[in-house]
Amino acid sequence: MTVSRLRGIPPTIFTEMSALAAATGAINLGQGFPDVDGPADVVERAVAALREGGNQYAPGPGVPALREAIAHHQARHYGLTLDPGTQVVVTTGATEAIAAAILGLVEPGDEVVLLEPYYDSYLAMIQMAGGIRRPVTLRAPDFRLDVTALRSAVSERTRLILLNSPHNPTGTVLTAAELRAVSEVAVEHDLVVVTDEVYEHLTYGEEHVPLATLPGMFERTLTLSSIGKSYSFTGWKVGWASGPAPLVRAVLDAKQWLTFTSGAPLQPAAAYALDAEPDWPHRLAASLRERRDLLCEGLRSLGLATTVPQGTYFATTDITGLGWPDGEAFCRALPERAGVVAIPMQGFYDPDRDRADQPGRQLVRWAFCKRPEVIGAALERLAGADLGGPLG
Ligand SMILES: Cc1ncc(COP(=O)(O)O)c(C=O)c1O
């Protein structure tokens, strides 16, 4: 039944793993959502908007207060000056910003260079737009950008680079030198860059630098973010794109036929969060850093080779040596064996790869955006379980 533009897009692994967590009562370190909500005063703002008549269609590009707050946020944190009238658009989560950016900028047959492993909606949207993906692989255990590979992925058919830093699922935060290399390639080949920066505030030492701040980059960069990760409101799905007016216009041109406008009552609350709670994400990052360390030390003490992430919610382990054919088999067995859910990284690598040539085959992703006691309980369960595989 499936139409060709959806064919071959693997189903998201999160649905299966979260269902497995629910069915087995396992602790879910799979999907990246916090188990504590964002600031209560921000929630009160949303409640007030619901009660006070903020319930009809918002303007297509978003309510003015939120567009202004996004412009202030980019100025306050990064020194970027944006016109909220033409250089900012509010979307239904960063997910819609990704969809609208790709549908609005990629012609059928255009090539899109992107970092592999990748957030799964990138693949789906490039395919739906008729684009061709050209992955540049970040390889374990360090997951650094291979600049030579980036250069050779670009051809005369490349339309855009789709970047993501801080990077899900590896936790890599691109360094100044890596960002400079991306900017040089983009300028040299006159490419647009769409950069997904939803984890912009969730870094642990390595400072996040928006690509748009590099010389020559603002005019060719569309920056995406959302309220979900920065303020622990992943269910709100309030996101945005910002950048030069023609790129923002392209997002809006596609967005108007996807959702027309995004949910009205949460937008004033998101504006309030950005304006009145500018330091909240930094406090969240400090607390996440402690939880990252708790999880990574725990996983290491179990004998799992663990890459400590510089950003995001996720740590990665290599299960080579435990005797499993791959991370998928390990993660399917883990709820029964240990009462814990984690996510195999295979799903984040290109599905067209030969199964044997899968740089993510032995990798497993664990989320640490959970309360310390939940992480502690998961580690205890893992320590008490036999993690050895059927081949071990
Ligand atoms: C890299 C990346 N981009 C985008 C999103 C989605 O953001 P939103 O919930 O705002 O749609 C996520 C969520 O996990 C993500 O990890």
The ligand as an SDF file (V2000), in Angstrom:
LIG
                    3D

 16 16  0  0  0  0  0  0  0  0999 V2000
   18.1920   16.4760   16.6130 C   0  0  0  0  0  0  0  0  0  0  0  0
   16.7410   16.7000   16.8630 C   0  0  0  0  0  0  0  0  0  0  0  0
   16.0650   17.5540   16.0890 N   0  0  0  0  0  0  0  0  0  0  0  0
   14.7640   17.7880   16.2830 C   0  0  0  0  0  0  0  0  0  0  0  0
   14.0600   17.1570   17.2880 C   0  0  0  0  0  0  0  0  0  0  0  0
   12.5940   17.4170   17.4370 C   0  0  0  0  0  0  0  0  0  0  0  0
   12.3200   18.6070   18.0570 O   0  0  0  0  0  0  0  0  0  0  0  0
   10.8190   19.0270   18.3850 P   0  0  0  0  0  0  0  0  0  0  0  0
   10.3340   18.1350   19.4850 O   0  0  0  0  0  0  0  0  0  0  0  0
   10.8970   20.4590   18.7640 O   0  0  0  0  0  0  0  0  0  0  0  0
   10.0020   18.8060   17.1490 O   0  0  0  0  0  0  0  0  0  0  0  0
   14.7220   16.2600   18.1240 C   0  0  0  0  0  0  0  0  0  0  0  0
   13.9810   15.5460   19.1800 C   0  0  0  0  0  0  0  0  0  0  0  0
   14.3860   14.5340   19.6700 O   0  0  0  0  0  0  0  0  0  0  0  0
   16.1010   16.0280   17.9100 C   0  0  0  0  0  0  0  0  0  0  0  0
   16.7730   15.1780   18.6830 O   0  0  0  0  0  0  0  0  0  0  0  0
  1  2  1  0
  2  3  1  0
  2 15  2  0
  3  4  2  0
  4  5  1  0
  5  6  1  0
  5 12  2  0
  6  7  1  0
  7  8  1  0
  8  9  2  0
  8 10  1  0
  8 11  1  0
 12 13  1  0
 12 15  1  0
 13 14  2  0
 15 16  1  0
M  END
$$$$
